[in-house]
Amino acid sequence: MHNLVIDIGNTYSKLAVFDQKELIYFEQLGKIDQPYLIEIIAKYKIENATISSVSDNISEIEHLLKEKLNYTRFTTAITSGVKNNYKSPETLGLDRWAKVIAAHYLYRGINCLMIDAGTCITYDILNAQNEYFGGSISLGLNMRFKALNHYTERLPLVQWDKSEEEIPLGADTETSIKNGVLRGALNEVEGFIQQANRENKDLKVILTGGDAVFLNKQLKNSIFAAQIIHEPYLVLKGLNEVIIR
């Protein structure tokens, strides 16, 4: 029995096929269209599906999935055993909620801080009592580079290669921008972890998102290294949990 889960984000769409809890296919795409979905459904004999999307404009995809599969519309009303104390659940990002559900199933009974380094950097805590109260939303790395260029007269738009492992010293304007953006974001992340550690015992720190690889490399030599888990498919795993039958 195969499940299809789709995460439509601000920059990319991610699609995965699960055999129960086992991820057997993954692809990151700029856009997901109906012919591609029909091909995936046939190839993997999909039975169940769900979508998390930052956009409400998914009616065509939903129509196709409803027509061909057991489709579950993913919303924050699906709690999966987590007590949601967010004051405006209707505005809570579905990707954030999917991460909470994933942490609940993967690390049940453990205090978890989820850090998603994507278009934005989000910080969310699920406590050991399966309670969620919210978190924080900050600028993502590329957004920081673009903001420096957009809101100043002379600072250039610096292109950053995610494969760069070292944060450069600020020896000229370009490297000064890289140092400020990357070191600033890393300091922010470490500050959130430190604060979460003060408030939560035996904390797990779960990194996910497109820039998580970079953060994970930087944090490997930090005092937090033993706490950190890199889960690149955290959102997709959370979505899969709500449709496992």
TIGUDO-992034 format. One record per atom (N, C-alpha, C, O): residue in three letters; z negated, y negated, x negated. Coordinates in pm, whole numbers, plus 32768, in hexadecimal, padded with zeros to 4 digits. Example, Ala and Ser with C-alpha at 12.3 -4.5 7.8 and 13.67 -1.06 7.14 Angstrom:
ALA7CF482397AD9/ALA7CF481C27B32/ALA7CF4814A7AD8/ALA7CB2814C7A70/SER7D3C80E17AFB/SER7D36806A7AA9/SER7CED7FFD7AF6/SER7CDC7F8E7AC3/
***
This chain:
MET800080787FAB/MET800080008000/MET80007F847FA7/MET7FA07F6D7F5D/HIS80687F347FAE/HIS80757EC17F56/HIS80617E3E7FA1/HIS808C7E2E8014/ASN801E7DE17F5E/ASN80027D5E7F95/ASN804F7CF37F48/ASN805D7CFC7ECE/LEU80807C8F7F8F/LEU80C57C1E7F54/LEU806F7BA17F66/LEU80497B807FD6/VAL80517B5D7EF8/VAL80057AE07F00/VAL80527A727EB9/VAL808E7A897E50/ILE805079FB7EF4/ILE809C798A7EC0/ILE803F79117EB6/ILE7FF978F07F15/ASP804178D17E42/ASP7FF478577E2C/ASP805677E87E0C/ASP809177E57D9F/ILE8069778B7E6A/ILE80C5771B7E58/ILE807476A27E2C/ILE8027766A7E7A/GLY8086767B7DAD/GLY8038760E7D75/GLY8085758C7D6D/GLY80F275807DA4/ASN804B75297D27/ASN808A74A77D18/ASN810474AC7CBD/ASN816474627CD0/THR80FF75067C58/THR8169750B7BF4/THR81BD75897C01/THR823875837BFE/TYR817C75FC7C0F/TYR81C2767C7C16/TYR819076CD7C8D/TYR812776B27CC7/SER81E077317CAF/SER81B677967D0F/SER81A278197CC4/SER81EE783B7C69/LYS813A78617CEC/LYS811D78E27CAC/LYS811E794F7D15/LYS80E9793E7D83/LEU815B79BC7CF3/LEU816A7A2D7D4F/LEU813A7AAC7D0A/LEU81587AC37C94/ALA80EF7AFD7D53/ALA80BE7B7B7D19/ALA80C27BE97D81/ALA80B47BD17DF9/VAL80D47C637D4F/VAL80CE7CDB7DA2/VAL80597D307D70/VAL804C7D487CF8/PHE80057D5C7DCC/PHE7F927DB07DAB/PHE7FA17E387DEE/PHE7FCE7E437E60/ASP7F797E9E7DA7/ASP7F637F237DE0/ASP7ECC7F317DED/ASP7E877F517D8C/GLN7E997F1A7E65/GLN7E0A7F097E7B/GLN7DD87E967E21/GLN7DFE7E237E37/LYS7D857EB37DBB/LYS7D507E487D65/LYS7D9C7E3C7CE1/LYS7D7C7DE67C8F/GLU7DFE7E907CCD/GLU7E477E907C4F/GLU7EC27E347C57/GLU7F187E467CAE/LEU7EC97DD47BFE/LEU7F3D7D7A7BF7/LEU7FB07DC67BB6/LEU7FA57DF47B44/ILE80207DD37BFE/ILE80917E207BC9/ILE810D7DC97BB0/ILE816C7DF67B70/TYR810B7D4D7BE4/TYR817E7CF47BCD/TYR81507C657BDA/TYR81047C437C35/PHE81807C0F7B7F/PHE815E7B817B83/PHE81D57B307B54/PHE821C7B577AF7/GLU81EA7ABD7B96/GLU82517A617B68/GLU822B79D37B8E/GLU81F679B97BFA/GLN824679777B32/GLN823278E97B4B/GLN82B978A87B5E/GLN831478BA7B0C/LEU82C7785B7BCB/LEU834978257BF0/LEU833F77917C12/LEU82D4775F7C34/GLY83B0774D7C06/GLY83B576C37C33/GLY83B776BB7CCA/GLY837C76607D05/LYS83FD771A7D08/LYS8409771C7D9A/LYS841A77AC7DC9/LYS845B77FC7D85/ILE83E277CC7E3C/ILE83F078507E77/ILE844878437EF2/ILE842877F67F4D/ASP84B8788E7EF6/ASP851078877F6A/ASP8513790D7FB4/ASP84E079717F82/GLN854E790D802A/GLN854E7984807F/GLN859979FB8042/GLN85657A6A8047/PRO861079E98008/PRO86567A5C7FCD/PRO86037AA27F62/PRO86037B1D7F59/TYR85BD7A547F11/TYR85687A8F7EA9/TYR84F67ADF7EE8/TYR84D77B4D7EBB/LEU84B87AA87F4F/LEU844A7AED7F92/LEU84797B6F7FD2/LEU84367BD67FC9/ILE84EC7B6B8012/ILE85237BE58050/ILE85397C517FE7/ILE85207CC78000/GLU85687C297F73/GLU857E7C887F06/GLU84FB7CC67ED7/GLU84F37D3F7EC2/ILE84947C727EC6/ILE84127CA47E99/ILE83D37D007F01/ILE839C7D687EDE/ILE83DC7CDA7F80/ILE83A27D2B7FEC/ILE83E17DB67FEE/ILE839C7E1B7FFF/ALA84647DBB7FDE/ALA84AA7E3C7FE0/ALA848C7E8E7F64/ALA84737F067F6C/LYS848E7E4E7EF2/LYS847B7E957E72/LYS83F27ED77E6A/LYS83E77F497E3D/TYR838A7E907E96/TYR83017EC27E87/TYR82C77EF97F09/TYR82517F1D7F0F/LYS83197F017F71/LYS82EA7F367FF2/LYS82697EF0801E/LYS82037F318038/ILE826F7E6D8025/ILE81FB7E1B8047/ILE81D37E3280D9/ILE82287E3E8132/GLU81507E3780F1/GLU811D7E458179/GLU80CD7DCB81A7/GLU80D47DA5821C/ASN80807D8E814B/ASN80277D1F816F/ASN80457CA68117/ASN80717CB480A5/ALA802C7C2E814E/ALA80497BB58101/ALA7FF07B41812D/ALA7FBF7B3D819E/THR7FDC7AE380CF/THR7F987A6580ED/THR7FC879FB808B/THR80017A1A8023/ILE7FAE797C80AF/ILE7FDA790B805D/ILE7F6978A58051/ILE7F22788880B2/SER7F59786F7FD8/SER7F0B77F67FC2/SER7F6E778B7F98/SER7FBC77A17F3B/SER7F6C77167FDA/SER7FCD76AE7FBA/SER7F8D76247FBE/SER7F3B76068015/VAL7FB475D07F5D/VAL7F8675457F5E/VAL7FD574F37FC4/VAL7FAF74837FE5/SER8042752B7FF5/SER809974E78055/SER8094752D80DD/SER808175A780E5/ASP80A674E08146/ASP80AE751A81CC/ASP813C754681EE/ASP815375828257/ASN819A75278197/ASN8227754281B2/ASN824D75D18186/ASN829C75E3812A/ILE8214763481C9/ILE822F76BF81A5/ILE825A77108220/ILE8251778A8220/SER828876CB8287/SER82A6770D8306/SER8312777982F8/SER830777E38336/GLU837A775F82A7/GLU83E677C18299/GLU83B578418256/GLU83D678AF8280/ILE8366783081ED/ILE833078A581A7/ILE82D178F18203/ILE82D5796C820A/GLU827A78A78249/GLU821C78E882A5/GLU826579358312/GLU823E79A48335/HIS82CD78FB8346/HIS831A793E83B1/HIS835179C2837F/HIS834C7A2783C5/LEU838679C28306/LEU83BC7A3D82CC/LEU834F7AA782BA/LEU83637B1B82DD/LEU82DE7A7F8285/LEU82727ADE826C/LEU82387B1482EF/LEU82167B8A82F9/LYS822C7ABD8353/LYS81FA7AEA83D6/LYS825A7B4D8416/LYS82307BAC8459/GLU82D97B388400/GLU83407B8C843D/GLU83447C1783FF/GLU835E7C798445/LYS832A7C1F837D/LYS833E7C9D8335/LYS82BD7CE5830F/LYS82C07D5E82F5/LEU824B7C9E830A/LEU81D27CD882D1/LEU81577CBC8328/LEU815D7C73838A/ASN80E87CF982FF/ASN80667CD38336/ASN803B7C5582EB/ASN80097C5B827A/TYR804E7BE3832B/TYR80357B6382E7/TYR7FB07B288313/TYR7F927B22838A/THR7F607AFB82B0/THR7EE27AB882CB/THR7EED7A298298/THR7F067A118222/ARG7ED979C982F1/ARG7EDB793D82C7/ARG7E56791E8282/ARG7DEC792482C1/PHE7E5C78FC8203/PHE7DE378E481B6/PHE7DAE785881D0/PHE7DF577F581BE/THR7D30785081FB/THR7CEE77D08214/THR7C5E77D981E2/THR7C2F784581BE/THR7C1A776981E1/THR7B8D776981B7/THR7B3377A68222/THR7ABB77B7820C/ALA7B6C77C68296/ALA7B1E780C82FD/ALA7B08789E82D7/ALA7AAF78DF830E/ILE7B5978D1827A/ILE7B4579598248/ILE7ADA795281DC/ILE7AF3791F816F/THR7A64798581FA/THR79F37974819E/THR79DC79EC8143/THR79AA79DC80D4/SER7A017A638171/SER79F27ADD811F/SER79657AEE80E8/SER79537B208079/GLY79017AC48136/GLY78767AD8810C/GLY783B7A6580BD/GLY77C87A6E8091/VAL788879FA80A8/VAL785579858060/VAL782A791C80C6/VAL787179028126/LYS77B678DF80B1/LYS778878728107/LYS77C277EF80D3/LYS779F77C28066/ASN781A77B38121/ASN785E773980F8/ASN781176BE812B/ASN780E76A381A2/ASN77D2767580CD/ASN778575FF80F0/ASN77D2757D80D5/ASN7798751180D8/TYR7852758980B9/TYR78A5751280A1/TYR78A774BD8120/TYR78BD74F1818D/LYS7890743C8111/LYS787F73E68187/LYS790173CC81D2/LYS78FF73AC8249/SER797273DA818E/SER79F373C981D3/SER7A4D743F81B1/SER7AAD742F8164/PRO7A3074B581E8/PRO7A7E752C81C5/PRO7B13751F81E3/PRO7B65756381A6/GLU7B3574C78243/GLU7BC274B48265/GLU7C0F746F81F5/GLU7C8A747681F2/THR7BC9742C8199/THR7C0C73E98129/THR7BFB743580A5/THR7C31740B803F/LEU7BB374A380A8/LEU7B9F74F3802E/LEU7C21753A8009/LEU7C5C757E805C/GLY7C4C75297F8D/GLY7CC775697F60/GLY7CC076007F6D/GLY7C5E763E7F45/LEU7D29763B7FA4/LEU7D2976CC7FB9/LEU7D2477187F35/LEU7CEB77857F2F/ASP7D5E76DF7ECC/ASP7D5577227E4A/ASP7CC677257E17/ASP7C9B77877DDB/ARG7C7D76B97E30/ARG7BEF76B77E08/ARG7BA077207E56/ARG7B4C77667E1D/TRP7BBC772C7ED7/TRP7B74778D7F29/TRP7B99781C7F02/TRP7B4478757F04/ALA7C1678337EDF/ALA7C4078B97EB3/ALA7BF778E07E33/ALA7BD479557E22/LYS7BE0787F7DDA/LYS7B96789D7D5F/LYS7B0578C47D7D/LYS7ACD791D7D3E/VAL7ACB78807DDF/VAL7A41789F7E06/VAL7A3A792F7E3B/VAL79DF797A7E16/ILE7A9879537E8F/ILE7A9A79DC7EC5/ILE7AAF7A427E56/ILE7A707AAC7E56/ALA7B067A237DF8/ALA7B1D7A7F7D87/ALA7A9D7A937D37/ALA7A7B7B057D15/ALA7A577A277D19/ALA79DA7A327CCD/ALA79737A847D19/ALA79277AD17CDE/HIS79707A747D9D/HIS79137ABF7DF1/HIS79297B567DE3/HIS78C97BA27DDB/TYR79A67B807DDF/TYR79C47C0E7DD4/TYR79BC7C417D44/TYR798F7CB27D2D/LEU79E57BF17CE5/LEU79E97C1E7C59/LEU79607C197C16/LEU79417C6E7BC2/TYR790E7BB67C3C/TYR788D7BA27BF8/TYR781E7B8B7C5F/TYR77D17B2C7C56/ARG78187BE47CBE/ARG77BA7BD47D2D/ARG77297BD27CFB/ARG77017C237CA7/GLY76DC7B737D31/GLY764F7B6A7D0C/GLY76387B237C88/GLY75C97B277C53/ILE769F7AE17C52/ILE76957A997BD3/ILE76BB7A077BEA/ILE771B79EB7C32/ASN767379AB7BAC/ASN7698791F7BB1/ASN771A790A7B64/ASN772479317AEF/CYS777D78CC7BA4/CYS780178BB7B66/CYS782D78297B6C/CYS782477E77BD3/LEU785C77F87AFA/LEU78A077777AF3/LEU793477937ADC/LEU795A77CD7A76/MET798777697B3B/MET7A18777D7B2E/MET7A5876FB7B01/MET7A4976937B41/ILE7AA077017A92/ILE7AE7768B7A5D/ILE7B7B76A97A62/ILE7BAC77037A1C/ASP7BC2765E7AB4/ASP7C5276717AC3/ASP7C9A75FC7A81/ASP7C97758B7AB4/ALA7CDA76167A0F/ALA7D1E75AE79C3/ALA7DB375B279E3/ALA7E0275EF799B/GLY7DD7756F7A50/GLY7E6275687A7A/GLY7E9074D87A82/GLY7E7374897A28/THR7ED874B47AEC/THR7F0074297AFF/THR7E8573CF7AFD/THR7E8573657ABE/CYS7E1C73FA7B41/CYS7D9773BF7B35/CYS7D3C74247AF1/CYS7D5E749A7AE7/ILE7CCA73F77AC3/ILE7C6174547A95/ILE7BF674537B01/ILE7BBB73EB7B1F/THR7BDD74C87B3B/THR7B7774D17BA3/THR7B0475277B70/THR7B1675847B22/TYR7A8D75047BA0/TYR7A12754A7B7B/TYR79CC75727BFD/TYR79AE751D7C50/ASP79B375F37C0E/ASP797276247C88/ASP790B768D7C64/ASP792076DF7C0B/ILE789A76887CAA/ILE782E76E77C90/ILE7814773C7D0C/ILE780577087D7B/LEU781077BE7CF7/LEU77E0781E7D5C/LEU776078587D26/LEU775F78957CBB/ASN76F278467D6F/ASN767378767D39/ASN765B790A7D57/ASN76A879497DA0/ALA75F279407D1E/ALA75D679CF7D29/ALA75B579F97DB8/ALA75B87A707DD8/GLN759679997E0D/GLN757A79B57E9A/GLN75F879AA7EF0/GLN75F079A77F6B/ASN766C79A47EB0/ASN76EE799B7EF4/ASN76FA791B7F48/ASN7730791C7FB6/GLU76C578AE7F10/GLU76CB782C7F52/GLU772477CD7F01/GLU771C77C77E87/TYR777977857F4A/TYR77D277247F0A/TYR77B6769B7F44/TYR77B776887FBE/PHE779D76397EEB/PHE777D75B27F17/PHE77E8754C7EEE/PHE77E174D87F16/GLY784B75767EA0/GLY78B4751A7E77/GLY78BD75137DDF/GLY7890756C7D98/GLY78F774A67DB0/GLY790C74997D20/GLY794674127CFD/GLY792573AD7D3B/SER799E74117C99/SER79D673947C67/SER7A6C73A37C4F/SER7A9E74107C32/ILE7AB373337C5C/ILE7B42732E7C41/ILE7B5C72C07BDB/ILE7B33724D7BEE/SER7B9F72E57B6F/SER7BBA72867B04/SER7C4E72897AE0/SER7C9A72DC7B12/LEU7C77722D7A88/LEU7D0372287A5D/LEU7D25729F7A03/LEU7CD872C479AB/GLY7D9A72D97A1C/GLY7DCC734079C3/GLY7E0273057942/GLY7E10728B7938/LEU7E20735978E0/LEU7E4A7328785D/LEU7ECB72D87864/LEU7ED2726A782E/ASN7F32730E78A5/ASN7FB072C578AE/ASN7FA1724378FC/ASN7FE271E078DD/MET7F4C72447960/MET7F3371CC79AE/MET7EF4715E7956/MET7F1170E87968/ARG7EA0718778F8/ARG7E607126789D/ARG7EC670E9783E/ARG7EC570707825/PHE7F1F713D7809/PHE7F89710977B3/PHE7FE170A57800/PHE8002703A77CD/LYS800570C9787A/LYS805C707278CA/LYS80166FF078F1/LYS80556F8778F6/ALA7F966FF6790D/ALA7F4B6F7F7936/ALA7F456F1978C4/ALA7F516EA178DD/LEU7F326F48784A/LEU7F2D6EEB77D8/LEU7FB06EA077C8/LEU7FB16E2977A8/ASN801E6EE777DE/ASN80A16EA877D4/ASN80BB6E4A784A/ASN80EF6DDC7839/HIS80966E7778C1/HIS80B66E2C793B/HIS80686DA97946/HIS809E6D447972/TYR7FEA6DAB791E/TYR7F946D387934/TYR7F876CDD78BA/TYR7F336C8378B8/THR7FDA6CF37855/THR7FD96C9A77E0/THR80686C6C77C2/THR80C96CA777F2/GLU80726C027774/GLU80F56BCB7752/GLU81366C1376DD/GLU81B06C2476DA/ARG80E56C3F767C/ARG811F6C6C75FD/ARG81026CFC75D8/ARG813F6D31757B/LEU80A96D3D761E/LEU808B6DC875F9/LEU80FA6E25762B/LEU81206E1F76A0/PRO812D6E7B75D4/PRO819B6ED475FB/PRO816B6F4B764E/PRO80F46F6B764F/LEU81C86F8B7691/LEU81AA700876D6/LEU81B47077766E/LEU822170997640/VAL814470AF764B/VAL813E711675E2/VAL8155719F7620/VAL811671C37684/GLN81AE71EA75E4/GLN81C87274760F/GLN816A72D175C4/GLN816272D07549/TRP812273227612/TRP80C2737F75D5/TRP80F1740D75EA/TRP810E7436765B/ASP80F77459757E/ASP811C74E67581/ASP809D75387595/ASP804375367541/LYS809775827604/LYS801E75CF7624/LYS7FFB763875BC/LYS7F8A766675B5/SER805E765E756A/SER804476C47504/SER7FF9768B748A/SER7FCB76D77435/GLU7FED76067482/GLU7FA475C87413/GLU7F1075EF741C/GLU7ED075D57482/GLU7EDD762A73B4/GLU7E53765B73B8/GLU7DEE75F47386/GLU7D7A75F573B0/GLU7E1A759B732D/GLU7DBF753C72F2/GLU7DCC74B47336/GLU7E39748A735C/ILE7D5C746F7345/ILE7D5D73E67375/ILE7D6E738D72FA/ILE7D19738F72A1/PRO7DDA733F72F3/PRO7DF572F27279/PRO7D95727D7268/PRO7D5C724B72C8/LEU7D84725371E9/LEU7D3C71D971CE/LEU7D93716271F9/LEU7E0D716A71F5/GLY7D5470F77221/GLY7DA070847251/GLY7DCF702C71DF/GLY7D986FC171C5/ALA7E38705B7199/ALA7E6870147122/ALA7ED66FAF7141/ALA7EF56F5A70EE/ASP7F116FB771B8/ASP7F746F5671E6/ASP7F6A6F4F727E/ASP7F156F9172BA/THR7FC26F0072BC/THR7FB46EEE734D/THR7FC56F707399/THR7F766F8D73F4/GLU80296FC07376/GLU8041703D73BF/GLU7FCC709D73B1/GLU7F9D70D57414/THR7F9C70B07335/THR7F2D710E7321/THR7EAA70D57357/THR7E507121737D/SER7E9E7050735A/SER7E2670147397/SER7E217030742C/SER7DB6704B7464/ILE7E96702B746F/ILE7E9C704C74FD/ILE7E7C70DF7513/ILE7E2F7102756C/LYS7EB8713574C1/LYS7E9B71C574CF/LYS7E0771E074B9/LYS7DCA722C7505/ASN7DCE71A47453/ASN7D4071B97437/ASN7CEA718974AB/ASN7C8D71CD74D4/GLY7D0A711274DF/GLY7CB970DB754C/GLY7CC2712D75CB/GLY7C5D7147760C/VAL7D3B715775EE/VAL7D4D71A57669/VAL7D0F722F765B/VAL7CC1725976B0/LEU7D31727575F0/LEU7D05730075E1/LEU7C70730975C1/LEU7C28735A75FD/ARG7C4172B57563/ARG7BB272B77543/ARG7B61728575B9/ARG7AF472B875D5/GLY7B94722075FE/GLY7B4C71EC7672/GLY7B3E725576DF/GLY7AD37264771A/ALA7BAC729E76FB/ALA7BA673067761/ALA7B4973777738/ALA7AFC73AB778A/LEU7B4F739D76B8/LEU7AF774087688/LEU7A6473DE7692/LEU7A10742D76BD/ASN7A477363766B/ASN79BD73317677/ASN799073317708/ASN791C73517727/GLU79EC730E7762/GLU79CC730F77F1/GLU79A9739D781F/GLU794573B37863/VAL79FE73FC77F8/VAL79E77488781F/VAL796174B977EA/VAL791474F87833/GLU7945749D776C/GLU78C674C87731/GLU785074867777/GLU77E674C37789/GLY7861740977A0/GLY77F773C477E8/GLY77DA7404786F/GLY776674127896/PHE7844742B78B7/PHE7832746E7937/PHE77ED74F57925/PHE7796751A7974/ILE7813753F78BD/ILE77D475C178A3/ILE774075AD7883/ILE76EB75F678B5/GLN7724754B782F/GLN769875307809/GLN7644750D7882/GLN75D575407892/GLN767A74B778D9/GLN763274917951/GLN761D750979AE/GLN75B1751B79E6/ALA7685755C79BD/ALA767A75D27A14/ALA7615763579DD/ALA75D076787A29/ASN760C76407958/ASN75AA7699791C/ASN751B766B7937/ASN74C076BD7946/ARG750875E9793C/ARG748175B57958/ARG745675D679E7/ARG73DF75E47A03/GLU74B875E37A3F/GLU749975F47ACD/GLU74A876837B00/GLU747E76A27B6F/ASN74E376DC7AAE/ASN74FF77647ADA/ASN74E177C87A6A/ASN750F77B979F9/LYS7493782D7A8B/LYS746B78907A28/LYS74DA78F97A16/LYS751F791E7A76/ASP74EA7927799B/ASP754A7993797A/ASP75D5797579B2/ASP761079C679F9/LEU760879027990/LEU768678D079C7/LEU76FF79117984/LEU77047920790A/LYS7762793879D8/LYS77E6795F79A7/LYS784378E779B6/LYS784178A37A1D/VAL789478CE7950/VAL78F678617955/VAL7980789F7959/VAL79AA78E378FB/ILE79C7788879C7/ILE7A4A78C879DB/ILE7AB7785F79CC/ILE7ABD78007A1A/LEU7B0C78707968/LEU7B7A7814794E/LEU7BFA7849798C/LEU7C1978C07980/THR7C4477F279CE/THR7CC578177A05/THR7D20779C7A03/THR7CF3772F79DD/GLY7D9E77AC7A2A/GLY7DFB773C7A2B/GLY7E55773879B1/GLY7E3B777D794E/GLY7EBD76E779B7/GLY7F2376E37950/GLY7EF276B878C8/GLY7F2A76E27862/ASP7E8B766378C1/ASP7E5776347841/ASP7DD9767F7817/ASP7D96765677B7/ALA7DB976EA785D/ALA7D407737783D/ALA7D4A777C77B5/ALA7CE5778C7770/VAL7DC177A4778E/VAL7DD277E6770B/VAL7DA57788769C/VAL7D5D77B07641/PHE7DD2770976A4/PHE7DAA76A7763F/PHE7D127694763F/PHE7CD4769775D5/LEU7CD7768076B4/LEU7C46766C76BC/LEU7BFA76E57689/LEU7B9576D87645/ASN7C2B775B76AB/ASN7BE977D67680/ASN7BE577DF75E7/ASN7B7F780675AE/LYS7C5477BC75A6/LYS7C5977BE7514/LYS7BF6775B74D8/LYS7BB477787474/GLN7BEC76E67515/GLN7B90768074E1/GLN7AFF76A874F3/GLN7AAA768674A1/LEU7AE276EE755F/LEU7A577711757F/LEU7A277792753E/LEU79B077B27546/LYS7A8177DB74FE/LYS7A5B785C74C1/LYS79F2784B7454/LYS79A178A5743D/ASN79F277D97412/ASN799277C273A8/ASN791F776973D4/ASN78D177397381/SER791377537455/SER78A876FE7488/SER782D775274AA/SER783177CD74A6/ILE77C2770D74CC/ILE7746775374F1/ILE775377997578/ILE76FD77E8759F/PHE77C0777B75C0/PHE77D577B67644/PHE782E78327640/PHE7849786D76A9/ALA785D785A75CC/ALA78C378C375BF/ALA789E7943760A/ALA78F47980764A/ALA7821796D7602/ALA77F879EC763F/ALA77FD79E776D8/ALA78027A507719/GLN77FC79717711/GLN77FC796377A2/GLN7888796377DE/GLN7898797B7856/ILE78ED7949778C/ILE7971792777BF/ILE79C879A277D7/ILE79CF79FD7784/ILE7A0979A1784A/ILE7A697A0A786F/ILE7AEB79C47895/ILE7AEC796778E5/HIS7B5979F2785B/HIS7BDC79B9787E/HIS7C1A7A1278E9/HIS7C387A8778D0/GLU7C2D79DA7961/GLU7C677A2379D3/GLU7CE479D97A01/GLU7CDC79877A5D/PRO7D5879F379C4/PRO7DD179A779E6/PRO7E0179B97A75/PRO7E4A79647AA9/TYR7DD97A267AB6/TYR7E0A7A437B3E/TYR7D9C7A357BA6/TYR7D9D7A7B7C0C/LEU7D3D79DD7B8E/LEU7CC779D47BE3/LEU7CEA79B17C73/LEU7CB879F17CD0/VAL7D40794D7C88/VAL7D6679267D10/VAL7DAB79997D57/VAL7D8D79B67DCA/LEU7E0879D97D12/LEU7E537A487D4D/LEU7DF87ABC7D70/LEU7E0A7AFD7DD7/LYS7D967AD87D1C/LYS7D377B447D38/LYS7CE37B237DB3/LYS7CC37B7B7E02/GLY7CBE7AA47DC2/GLY7C727A7C7E38/GLY7CC27A8C7EB7/GLY7C8F7ABA7F1D/LEU7D417A657EB1/LEU7D997A757F26/LEU7DAA7B087F49/LEU7DAA7B2E7FBF/ASN7DB87B5B7EE4/ASN7DCA7BEA7EFD/ASN7D517C277F43/ASN7D5E7C807F97/GLU7CDA7BF67F1F/GLU7C617C2F7F5A/GLU7C5C7C1E7FF1/GLU7C207C718037/VAL7C9A7BB48025/VAL7C8E7B9D80B7/VAL7CF47BF08106/VAL7CEF7BF38181/ILE7D507C3380C0/ILE7DB37C84810A/ILE7DB17D1780E4/ILE7E037D658116/ILE7D557D3F808B/ILE7D497DCE806D/ILE7D207E1680EA/ILE7CC17DEE812E/ARG7D687E83810A/ARG7D4B7ECC8185/ARG7D2A7F5E8166/ARG7D0F7FAC81C1/
***
